[in-house]
């Protein structure tokens, strides 16, 4: 039996503690209990759990100030016990009890989350008290540091959001006036002047890209990097990215080509996000490939990776050392060796690419060596309806009671609509539905119906029957307000059902087919002319007004809440362009007041703001806005949305 040292003084500085001991040996538990009684005379008796499972249950039911964890238990042995119990004991300091005098074990225990370790039978009371005190203090300090880090991250996110908003407003004015000059609205330009304007535009677009990159990093770190998944041809984002990079490649004297394998399976992906990934990889390849070099983008199916589509960006650039290959996807990492340009960038593109592909269930890696170029490869899972259903229906290996299926059919309901094409409206439907689904695990599945010019989008949602009805109701309401669908004459059908979860998902397609019903909708042909532009930035108002007046639209202005509401009620415009950041009351309040007033409730409102749409989109749509455009809008995007609502 281990002798207990004289002890009263050693317990000074340790407050009463609630202690849980996970130990299967009753003798060892009694010994620990005696030591605790001596070390913590004012503390209640420790609670005893004989296994990891029992200990986790105790931690779920009660709060403890300290956990003493044995390394040899009926349902777990060794250092893995720390890893197993950590999720339940995240807020409780852990001291590991072991019979092994092994520094590597101690270091591994601390790495996994324990605060200290003690060797059974070889520690005296003084050591025990010191270990308890230091473990509690260290754990408390770690929690304080974590809380401080969280506060700092929140401040950083707020700062980035504010900076993004403040930069986007003047940038919008710069880009709008650049377009006005390029289009000749302000008069004819010389060739030299057009060249200068091209430089202005390129640098403004580069700044725009940097702002978007910073916001993407913030979203990635917060776990809110949104993706709008749909069923797509994997070649589509690749060809778009190659086309966008073609001019830069030509200017650099680099041959750029895309090679797409035949009969590729579709994928479920965010089209824009995948184009962003390929664009980031092409941007890096162009930066490190000299004139006369070659960049090839390939899309293929790799026999060694079944069920996936593989994408590759190969270059004949300078390559990179082996240590850089392991770091190149880290945030802020830059490999400047061999760059043909002095422009270094932010060192965030590959980090964002990795985060985007992680959200897709894909992977990304690089193969390179100095002097032999680089091959960046990434994969995205091939489309599989059964896999998508399982993604929603199975949680931690357990099947959910049911899966709600909401089917939305889109078909051309007029000659004009048929001329436009059903496929053109799919992105709009997807955006509307993305705001209707309830959880990140819910997925959108655009499907083509055999025969006829029609498609449908399916929402697979982890929801009960009542939840399915709620989703259907919200989808119906949002699609009913969708300007593209209603004004362009597309019919929709929304129905819900509960799909019984079984081991097989083969019957889902037939269930979806049975759930579809048609609802007709005709365009109303309404012509609108007056635009109320509400923004406190004078330069931006003038730039946007010039663009709109060039399209034979009348424009009136308001700079704050009061003048906006007064102008809207007096003139009843055909559409309101509204900034969210207004003096004397925010734009959201203006939107809510416009929608609550009978005279202006029917006036469509398009939000044009520098704020993050992923943060504010749901809020403004819920308040009644028709669309949210982020400053600066893509060229033509503003006019396209206005054409849809007018």
TORKE-286373 format. One record per residue (C-alpha): residue in three letters; x, y, z. Coordinates in steps of 0.02 Angstrom, whole numbers, plus 32768, in hexadecimal, padded with zeros to 4 digits. Example, Ala and Ser with C-alpha at 12.3 -4.5 7.8 and 13.67 -1.06 7.14 Angstrom:
<nodes>
ALA82677F1F8186 SER82AC7FCB8165 
</nodes>
This chain:
<nodes>
UNK800080008000 UNK804180AC7FD5 UNK8060811B806C UNK800881C3806E UNK80748257809B UNK804282D6811F UNK7FD7834580BC UNK7F7183D38102 UNK7FE2845E80C3 UNK7FEB84128016 UNK7F33842C7FF3 UNK7F4284E88003 UNK7F1285457F64 UNK7E9F84BD7F23 UNK7DE584E77F2C UNK7D63845F7F4A UNK7D4E83F87EAC UNK7CCF837E7E65 UNK7D3782EB7E2A UNK7D0C82597DB7 UNK7D7D81C07DBE UNK7D7381457D2B UNK7DC680A97D72 UNK7D907FF37D69 UNK7DF87FB57DFD UNK7D9F7FD07EA3 UNK7E427FCD7F08 UNK7E9280517E9A UNK7DF380BA7EA7 UNK7DF880B27F66 UNK7EAF80E77F64 UNK7E8981797EF3 UNK7DF581A67F61 UNK7E6481AD7FFB UNK7EE1821B7FA2 UNK7E56828E7F67 UNK7E0F829A8018 UNK7EBB82CD8056 UNK7EDF83447FC8 UNK7E3083917FBE UNK7DE78385806D UNK7D5883FD8047 UNK7D2383A57FA5 UNK7C9483297F95 UNK7CBC82717F80 UNK7CF282457ECE UNK7C7A81F17E57 UNK7CAE81467E17 UNK7C9981067D66 UNK7CD980587D38 UNK7CE4806E7C7B UNK7CF580F17BF3 UNK7C3E80DF7BC6 UNK7C0880F87C7A UNK7C7E818B7C8B UNK7C3981DE7BEE UNK7B8981C87C34 UNK7BBD821C7CD8 UNK7C0B82AD7C79 UNK7B6B82C27C14 UNK7AFF82C87CB1 UNK7B6D83307D27 UNK7BF683B27D24 UNK7CA083867D6E UNK7D3883EF7D97 UNK7DB683627D7F UNK7DBF82B77D2B UNK7E3A82307D60 UNK7E4681B17CD2 UNK7E9081027CDC UNK7EEC80C17C42 UNK7EAD800E7C52 UNK7DEF7FFA7C4C UNK7D777F727C11 UNK7D427FD57B77 UNK7DE6802A7B4F UNK7EA0801D7B6E UNK7F36808D7B5B UNK7F45813E7B22 UNK7EAB812D7AB4 UNK7E40813C7B51 UNK7E6881F77B53 UNK7E31820B7A9F UNK7D9181A87AC0 UNK7D5B820C7B59 UNK7D8F82B97B18 UNK7CEA82E47ABF UNK7C8B82C97B61 UNK7D11831A7BCF UNK7D3883B17B64 UNK7D1584297BF4 UNK7D6983C07C7B UNK7E2583B57CA0 UNK7E6883037C95 UNK7EF582AF7CF8 UNK7F2782067CB3 UNK7F51817A7D2F UNK7FC980F87CEA UNK803D806F7D25 UNK80BC809B7C9E UNK814C81147CB8 UNK814F81497C02 UNK817181FC7BCC UNK812F81DA7B1D UNK808A81A07B67 UNK8083823E7BD0 UNK80A682AE7B3A UNK802382537AD1 UNK7FA282637B5D UNK7FBE831F7B67 UNK7FB6832D7AA9 UNK7F0D82D77AA9 UNK7EC8834D7B2D UNK7EFD83107BDA UNK7F4D838D7C50 UNK7FC483187CAD UNK7FEA82637CD4 UNK801982087D75 UNK8068815C7D8E UNK800180F27E04 UNK805880CF7EAA UNK80E781497E87 UNK80A081F47EB2 UNK809382417F5E UNK801082B97F9E UNK807883537F75 UNK808A831A7EC1 UNK7FD182EF7EB9 UNK7F9A839A7EF7 UNK801383F27E82 UNK7FD3838C7DEE UNK7F1D83B47E19 UNK7F3F846E7E2E UNK7FA8847F7D91 UNK7F2E84177D2A UNK7E9A84817D5E UNK7EF985237D44 UNK7F3D84EB7C9B UNK7E9184B47C60 UNK7E4485587C9A UNK7ECC85B87C3F UNK7EAE85547BA0 UNK7DF5857B7BA9 UNK7E1986337BC4 UNK7E9086347B30 UNK7E0F85D97AC5 UNK7D8A86577AF7 UNK7E0086E77AD2 UNK7E2C869B7A2A UNK7D7486897A01 UNK7D5687407A2F UNK7DEA877479C3 UNK7DA7870E7932 UNK7CFD875F7946 UNK7D4E880C7946 UNK7DB587DB78AE UNK7D1B879B7852 UNK7CBD883A787B UNK7D5188A27841 UNK7D608843779D UNK7CA58850777F UNK7CAD890C77A1 UNK7D4889257734 UNK7CF988BE76A9 UNK7C5C892976AE UNK7CBB89CD76B2 UNK7D2E89997623 UNK7CA4895575B4 UNK7C4489FA75AC UNK7CD08A667561 UNK7D0989D174F8 UNK7C5A89C674AE UNK7C648A7D747B UNK7D0F8A62742B UNK7CD489CB73C7 UNK7C308A1C7393 UNK7C858AB97352 UNK7D088A4E72FB UNK7C7D89F272A0 UNK7C278A967275 UNK7CC68AD77225 UNK7CEA8A3371CB UNK7C3A8A2E7182 UNK7C4D8ADC713B UNK7BBB8B24719D UNK7C278BB971CE UNK7C748BCD7121 UNK7CEC8B7870AA UNK7D968B3E70EB UNK7E408B34709A UNK7E9C8A8E7093 UNK7F158ACB711A UNK7E858AFD718C UNK7E368A527175 UNK7EDB8A0371A6 UNK7EE28A6C7244 UNK7E2F8A3A726E UNK7E5C89847255 UNK7EE5899972D8 UNK7E6989E9734F UNK7DED895B7335 UNK7E6E88D1734D UNK7EAB891B73F0 UNK7DF9893B742E UNK7DCC88877407 UNK7E69884D7461 UNK7E3688B174FB UNK7D86886974ED UNK7DD187BB74EC UNK7E3B87E07585 UNK7DA2881B75E6 UNK7D45877C75B6 UNK7DDB871375E9 UNK7DE587637695 UNK7D2C874376B0 UNK7D3E868E7678 UNK7DC9867376F6 UNK7D5C86BB777F UNK7CCE8647774E UNK7D4185B07743 UNK7D8685CD77F1 UNK7CD685E37835 UNK7C98854877DC UNK7C1A85AE7777 UNK7C66859F76C9 UNK7BC38586766C UNK7BB1851975D1 UNK7B17850D7563 UNK7B1B845A7527 UNK7ACC84237484 UNK7AE383987406 UNK7B5D83D47380 UNK7BCD839972F4 UNK7C7D839B7340 UNK7CC383EB72A3 UNK7C57848872B7 UNK7CB884E27342 UNK7D5E84AC72F6 UNK7D3984F37249 UNK7CF885947297 UNK7D9885A872FE UNK7E0785857268 UNK7DA7860571FF UNK7DBA8687728A UNK7E7786697293 UNK7E94866471D6 UNK7EBD871D71C2 UNK7F3F871A724D UNK7F8D867C7205 UNK7F9986CA7158 UNK7FE98766719F UNK806986FB71FD UNK809086917164 UNK805385F371B9 UNK7FEF856E715B UNK7F52854371BE UNK7EDE84B57191 UNK7E56844871DD UNK7E48838C71C0 UNK7DA2833E71F3 UNK7D8C828271F0 UNK7CEE82417198 UNK7C5581FF71F4 UNK7C7E8249729D UNK7BFF822E7328 UNK7BA682C6736F UNK7BD7830A7419 UNK7B78836274A3 UNK7BD7840474BC UNK7BD184C074CA UNK7BF684F77417 UNK7C3C85A27449 UNK7CA6855C74D8 UNK7CF684D77469 UNK7D1B855B73E6 UNK7D6C85BF7472 UNK7DD9852974A1 UNK7E12850D73EC UNK7E2C85C873D8 UNK7E9B85CE7473 UNK7F03853C7432 UNK7F12858B7386 UNK7F45863173D4 UNK7FD385DA7432 UNK800885787398 UNK800F8616732E UNK8075866E73B3 UNK80FD85E873B1 UNK80FC85B272F9 UNK817486137287 UNK814E865171D9 UNK814A85C0715F UNK8109854B71E6 UNK806F84E071E6 UNK7FDD84CC7260 UNK7F61843F724B UNK7EBF842772AB UNK7E7C837572A7 UNK7DD6832B72E0 UNK7DD3826E72E9 UNK7D9F81D37347 UNK7E2F817E73A2 UNK7E1E80C073AE UNK7E7980C87456 UNK7DF4813D749D UNK7D4B80F07473 UNK7CB0815A7492 UNK7D1081FD747A UNK7D36827773EF UNK7DEB82B173EA UNK7E26835F73B6 UNK7EDC83897390 UNK7F3A842A736A UNK7FE584037320 UNK8069848772FC UNK811A848C72B8 UNK8150850E7336 UNK81E0851173B1 UNK819484937429 UNK81AC849974E4 UNK82128440756A UNK81C983AD75CA UNK81B3840F766C UNK814A8491760F UNK80D4840975D0 UNK80A383E27683 UNK8084849976B0 UNK803E84E57612 UNK7F8884D1764A UNK7FA8852776F1 UNK7F5E85D3770C UNK7FD0866476DC UNK805785F07696 UNK80B386387600 UNK813485E47592 UNK818486727531 UNK8211860B74E4 UNK820E86167427 UNK8179868B7418 UNK817686E57370 UNK8118877773BE UNK813687EA7451 UNK808187D97487 UNK80818765751F UNK7FCA8763754E UNK7F85873D75FB UNK7FBB8688760B UNK7F0786537628 UNK7ECB860A7583 UNK7F03855675A0 UNK7EC7855A7655 UNK7E1A858E7619 UNK7E1F85097590 UNK7E3F84837614 UNK7DAF84C2767F UNK7D3784C675EA UNK7D64841475B8 UNK7D5283DB766C UNK7C9F841B7667 UNK7C8683B475C8 UNK7CC883157618 UNK7D5F831C75A5 UNK7E1C832275B9 UNK7EAC83897572 UNK7F6783697566 UNK8001839B7503 UNK8091833D74B3 UNK812A83A47488 UNK81E683B0748A UNK825B843F7464 UNK8272845773A9 UNK81EC83DC7370 UNK814A843D7382 UNK80B6841573F2 UNK801783AF73E9 UNK7F8883E67459 UNK7EFF83637465 UNK7E57836274BB UNK7DC182F074BF UNK7D06830674D2 UNK7C8F827374F0 UNK7C2D823D7457 UNK7B708255745B UNK7B1281CA74B0 UNK7A5E81DF74E9 UNK7A7281507564 UNK7B0D81A375AF UNK7AB2824975BF UNK7A1F81F97617 UNK7A94819F768D UNK7AEF824376AD UNK7A4C828A76EF UNK79FE81ED7738 UNK7A8F81A37798 UNK7AD881FF782E UNK7B6D81B37889 UNK7B44810B783D UNK7A8E810D7874 UNK79FA811D77FE UNK798381AE781C UNK78C7818A7825 UNK78A381D7777B UNK78DF825076F6 UNK787382DC76B4 UNK787382F175F7 UNK7839839675AD UNK7832839274EF UNK782B8434748A UNK7808842273CF UNK783184AF7357 UNK77E784B372A8 UNK77D7853A7226 UNK77268581722F UNK773185F9719B UNK7786860F70F3 UNK77FB8692713C UNK7829862171CB UNK784C858F7157 UNK78BD85FE70F0 UNK791F8628718C UNK7930857271BE UNK79068516725D UNK79BC84F8728A UNK79DB85B3729A UNK796585BF732D UNK79AF852D738F UNK7A31859A73EB UNK79A6860F7424 UNK793D857E7464 UNK79D5853774BC UNK79F885DD7512 UNK794485E9754E UNK79428536758F UNK79EB854B75E3 UNK799A85CB7655 UNK790A8556767B UNK796484BA76B7 UNK797984A87770 UNK7A228458778F UNK7ACF844F7741 UNK7AB383957727 UNK7A1F83B576B3 UNK7A4B83AD75FA UNK7A0883ED7554 UNK7A03837474C1 UNK79DA83BE7415 UNK799C832E73A8 UNK796F832872F0 UNK78CB82D872C0 UNK78CF826F7222 UNK786F82C17194 UNK783483747186 UNK7883841871B7 UNK787284067273 UNK78DC83E7730C UNK78C083D973C5 UNK792383FC7462 UNK7911838874F7 UNK793283B575AB UNK796283227618 UNK794B835B76CC UNK7967830C7774 UNK78BA833277B6 UNK781E82E177FB UNK777A82E2779B UNK774C838577F2 UNK77F783C977C4 UNK77DB8399770F UNK773783F8770C UNK778E84907757 UNK7816848876D4 UNK779584787649 UNK7735850E768A UNK77D28578768E UNK780A853D75E2 UNK77608569759A UNK7765861675E5 UNK7817863B75AD UNK77FD85FB74FC UNK775C865F74F2 UNK77C586FB7512 UNK785386C8749F UNK785A874E7418 UNK78AB86DF7397 UNK782A865673A6 UNK778F86C373B2 UNK77BC87497333 UNK780C86D672B4 UNK777C865B72B2 UNK77BD85BB72FC UNK77468541734D UNK777684EE73F0 UNK773984597451 UNK7760843F7509 UNK773083A27566 UNK7776834875FD UNK777782967638 UNK77CD822C76BA UNK784681AF7673 UNK7858811676E2 UNK790F80F9770A UNK7947804876E2 UNK79EB7FF776B6 UNK79CC801F75FE UNK79A380C675AC UNK7976807F7502 UNK78BD80AD750F UNK78D88166752D UNK78CF819A7475 UNK7823814A7463 UNK77E9819C7504 UNK7822824574C3 UNK77C98228741D UNK77288204747B UNK773D82A374E3 UNK7745831C744F UNK76AB83827420 UNK76A0841973AE UNK766D84CB73D6 UNK765885447345 UNK769885F57349 UNK7690867972C1 UNK76F8871872AE UNK769B87B672D4 UNK76FA88237256 UNK770388B772D0 UNK777089487296 UNK77C689B0731C UNK78328A4A7306 UNK78568AAA73A7 UNK78E68A717416 UNK78FD8AB774C6 UNK79B68AA974F2 UNK79D38AB175AF UNK7A8B8AC675DD UNK7AEB8B49763F UNK7B848B4175CC UNK7B768BCE754C UNK7BF68B8774D2 UNK7BA48ADC74CF UNK7AF78B2974B4 UNK7B368B8C741F UNK7B908AF673D3 UNK7AFA8A8273E1 UNK7A848B0973A4 UNK7AEA8B257305 UNK7AE18A6A72E0 UNK7A268A6272FE UNK79FC8AFF729C UNK7A5E8AB87209 UNK79DB8A2C720B UNK794B8AAA7205 UNK79228A9872BE UNK78F38B2D7328 UNK79538B3C73CC UNK792E8B9A746C UNK799B8B9F7508 UNK79908B9175C4 UNK7A228B92763F UNK79D58B5F76E5 UNK793F8B097734 UNK78CD8BA0773D UNK78E68BDC768B UNK78DA8B297649 UNK78318B08769B UNK77EE8BB37668 UNK78248B9E75B2 UNK77E08AED75A7 UNK77358B2075EB UNK772C8BBB757F UNK77648B7274D8 UNK77448AB674EF UNK77D98A817484 UNK77DB89E2741C UNK787389A07478 UNK78E089D6750B UNK799D89BD750C UNK79C989BF75C5 UNK7A6D89C67624 UNK7A6C897676D1 UNK7AE489F07723 UNK7A828A937730 UNK7A8B8B2177AD UNK79F48B43781B UNK79B88A8E7817 UNK79FC89F977B8 UNK79C489BC770F UNK79738922775A UNK78FF899377BD UNK78D489F2771E UNK78AD894D76C7 UNK783C89157754 UNK77DF89BC7756 UNK77C989B97698 UNK777D890B76A1 UNK770A893A7732 UNK76C289D276D9 UNK762D89A77666 UNK76638A2975E5 UNK771289DE75CF UNK76FE89297605 UNK76F688EE7551 UNK7791894E7517 UNK782188D474F8 UNK78BF88FB755B UNK796D88C77523 UNK79F388D875A8 UNK7A9A891A7567 UNK7B16891475F8 UNK7BCB88F97624 UNK7B9B888476B2 UNK7BB587C876AD UNK7B2087757656 UNK7B4086D176B0 UNK7B20872C7754 UNK7A90879D771E UNK7A3B8746768B UNK79BC86E176EF UNK799187797758 UNK796D87ED76C5 UNK790C87697664 UNK78A4874676FF UNK78808801770A UNK783F88007657 UNK78D1882E75E4 UNK78D387E17536 UNK798F87CE7529 UNK7A3487F77580 UNK7AC4883A7515 UNK7B6D88547565 UNK7BD188EE7536 UNK7C1A88F874B8 UNK7BA0888E7451 UNK7BE6882C73BF UNK7BD7888A731B UNK7B27887472DA UNK7AEA8821737A UNK7A8F88BC73B9 UNK7A3A88DB7311 UNK7A0988237305 UNK79B4882473AF UNK795B88C87389 UNK7920888272E3 UNK78D687EE7341 UNK7872885973BA UNK783C88E27340 
</nodes>
